[in-house]
Amino acid sequence: MAEFDLVVRGGTVVTATDTMRADVGIRAGKVAALADNLPPEGRVIDAGGLLVLPGGVDTHCHIEQLEPNGTVHEDSFVTASASAFAGGTTSVICFASQFKGRPIGPTLDDYRRRARASMLDYALHQIITDPTDEVVEKELPAVVASGIRSFKVFMTYDPLHVDDRQMLRVLAAAKRLGAMVAVHCENYAAIGFMTEALLRAGLTAPKYHAWSRPPVVEREATYRAIALAELVDTPIQVFHVSCAEVAEEIARAQGRGLKVWGETCPQYLTLTAADMDRPGFEGAKFMCSPSPRDAAEHERMWGMIRRGVLDVISSDHCGYSYEGTSGKSQNGRDVPFRDIPNGIPGLAARLPIVFSEGVAKGRISVNAFVALTATNPARLYGLAGKGTIAIGADADLVLWDPARKVTLTNALMHHAIDYTPYEGMEVTGWPVLAIRRGEVVMRNGTVQAEPGSGRFLPRGPYALATPRGVVANGFDPAA
């Protein structure tokens, strides 16, 4: 009997800390050996001339997500899995909804049923919009016990946002339960005020989406989220940081020893607010929140990444097609920016863009690339066995051609969305093969996994979600 089920031979193995010439021996879905010249037992894959990276881990994906109006995000677990594999991602965390005035349980049960079709390995964040006594005292303990160990709160959006008191309730519950809290930081009232003023002035085109939420709106909410988390002593991650002045708030918190982390996305390293200033309705393709900023911001953001202030790059995949009844034009093409769904697809584009803009252009090392897109997100959210190549870890690997140049097109994205905001962008570096738990799931752009072959990733207690144990005056309001 062969010692290994699969051997990946001749490649350069890259982790967040090391780069080495090594073969990877895989047995029962796990990495069983890392050594030079392993015997060619079982199946053999030639990785000569390629990098062997951990499968990407994307901890911010809206997949087949249920909306308050009864609609569902267009990418199903099957199409999103195909898109992720095509781009070199093998594990994700997506979002189970809660709707105001409703309990968590039935919606979560429905979402779990949908997720069973996944080809990706996946975990869940629980969105909390209505932290009632019943939710906080009964439902959230059950949610965590089921393996969901992170909560998401929105500080903006009409059907989703929580006020400060509600957010404190969520933070306190997370602390008691040992859960991480992820926060969408934008000031709800300020955006509403700016939007009303813009519409009164007749400024309604997609480009004014950026005007309605300038950096100060994101910066203020980030400061406030950090302050509330510090008051309760709860670890948080600030989602989708768009600019350096917001990252500076996170840096100051980190300098005080707080357990605060920052995430950004490819759109904040490549797109700009000017992309929304296109003829007619075309600018809607680039609308997301927070808004992309100006081109000069890109280099400042890379500086924050190199400093380690922003240590995760996710996709925030939130795809609405340009056409169709559930897409960007669902309310018509003559509506003001306020009524256009905002969010962009990015599952397949994430790794190629970050590698190209980061590694190929000399802004970061290949080890930093692995840390940002696989190791750090897995560690931050307690995904044991994911995000690295090590003995005993899940055999999630991507064979990467660092020299291959590819022009991005929507066809290469493999998603259900009818466009990509990165159409025509040339990238250097491309995934040629993806392995999930020892099984080849993508080869040369062809996805070959079966629906339902993905696994739910339950998460237990872990160190980064543990509070510091520091509260004002020694009084713990969450106790």
C-alpha positions, 0 to 999 in steps of 0.5 A: 500500500502506498504511503501517500494518496497524492504527492505534489512534486518539484514545486517551491512550497511557500508559507507565511514564514518560509519558502523551500523546495519540497515535495508535499505528501498527502494522506487522508486529506491531510499533509503527511510529509514535507521533504525533498524527493518523496517517493512517487507513490499514489497519484503524482502531480508535477509542480515543477516551476510553480509555487505551492501555496496554501489554499486561499481563505476568504473570510468575508463572502456574501454567498446565497445570502438571504435579504430582508425583502425576500431576495437571495444573493445571486451567487449560490453555494455552487457558483460561488464555490466554482468562482473561489476554486478558479481563483485559488480559494478553498475555504470561506466564511459567509453570512447567516442573516438575522432580520429585525423583529425576527429570531435567528433560528429559522433563518439560520436553519434555512441558510445551513440547508442551502450551504450543504450544496457547497463545494468549498469548506465553509464557516459562518458569521452570524449577522445580528441586527436585533439583539433582543433579550431572547436573542442575546440570552438564548439564541446566541449561546446556541449559535456559538455552541453549534460552531459559529464563533463570530458575529457581524454588526453593521453600523449603517444600512437601514434594514441592518444597522444597530445603534450604539447601545445595541452594539454594546449588547452584541459586544458583551454577548460575544465576550461572554461566549468567546466570539469575535465581532466583525464590524462594518464601520460607517456612520448611519446618521451622517450618510443619511444626512449627506444623502438627503442633501445630495438628492435635494441638490439634484446630485443623483448619479452613481458617482455621488455614492462616494460623496455620500460617505466620505472617509470621515464617515468611515473614520468616525465609525471606526473610532467609535466601534473601537471605543465601544469594544474597548469599553466592553473588552471584546476583540473585533475586526474592522471590515473593508478598510478603504483608506489610510486615515481609517487604518490609522485609527486601528493602528492607534488602538493596536498601539494601546494593546487592544485586540483590534484587527483591520481588513481591506479588499482588492477594490481599495487597492485598485478601483477609485471613486472616479470609476463610478463617474461613467456614462449613464448607469455604468458607474453602478458596476463599481458601487460598494461600501465603503466607497473606493477612494482616489488613486493616491490612496492605493499606495498609502494602503499598501503602506498600512499593509506592510506595517501590519495594521491591515493584515487580512485581504478578503474579497467582500464578494457581494455580487449583484449583476448589472442586468436582471430583476435582482441586480444593480438595475432592480429599481430601474436605471433612472433611480438615485444612487441611494436606490442602487444595490452596492456591492461587487463580485470578487471571489475569483479575482482576489488572489490574482489581483493581490499577487499581481499588485503586491508581489509582482510589483515588489510591494510585498513578499510572497510570504506576506501574500500567503499571510494576508490571503490565507494564514492570517484570516484562518488564524483570526477566525479560528479555522484550525488546519486551514491557511498553511502548509504543515504536517497535520494541516488540511491538504488545501493547496494551490499550484501558482504560476508566478510569471503567467500574465492573464487579462481578467474577463468575466468568463474567467470569474466562474460566478453567476454575476454578469460582469466583473469590475476588473474587466480588462485588467492584466495580472501577473500570477495565476492559479493553475491547480487547486486541491481541497483536502487532497482532492483536485478541485480545479485544473487549468480553470476547469472546476471538477468538484461535486456539489455537496463535497464541501464541509462546514467548519465548526469553530471552538474557543481560540486565543485571538477571540479571548478578551484581554481582561482589562476593563475600566475601574475593574468593573466588567459590564459584560459579566 
